[in-house]
């Protein structure tokens, strides 16, 4: 099936009830580490929902308990299809960042919420309860990357890889420390990534998405910009909480 550029881009987003709702306009192929709808699937909606750092009560006075079931209930309240992909974060939605890059009919969008009090360096031993308290402090980096390209499954995995490399590179460029105090955190202990692409016949075909491709460079650019802006907003939020 041949592909022709659409008359308009149908992806939209809004924030309601402390939740980012990304409407892809139609079903897309999605690969993610999300607690709701994780793995490889198709969906139209992606959620990023703010929860309390101490998950005692959130949705109509009920403990959110099992994340997937909680997000399914939330989707129903928001009028979103229950087979959505859903993320959780303690980062306020006022710190949401988004970027878009377009080149020759190809586009990539990124939505990010960034908190780093939970930062770790890959390879560090788990804390086993001896870490300092981070109660009330947001510490998760959630990334949602969407492209109009139709990707082979290995290329979709490549999107996750490039997004992670870009996130880690930005953290290391800005010397974000691990919770242990050691330098060069690579992420946080609760990060999640969502990568979405067009279904076959609905976007330009790409077999690869690595850093040597135009698509990969676009992914790296928007993710890096989002994480950098997110770090700045996180620092501003922390400063206001100390006043």
Protein Blocks (a to p, Z undefined) as FASTA:
>chain_A
ZZdddfbdfbdcddeehiacddehiacddddfbfghpajdddfbdcdddddfblfbfggo
iafkjmklmmmmmmmmnopafkbccdddfbdfklpccddddeehiacdddddddfklgcc
ehiacfklpaccfehiacbdcdddddfbdcdfklmmmmmmmmmmmmmmmmmmnopacfko
pahiabdfkbccddddddehiaccdfbfcfkbmklmmmmmmmmmmmmmmmmmmmmmmmmm
mZZ
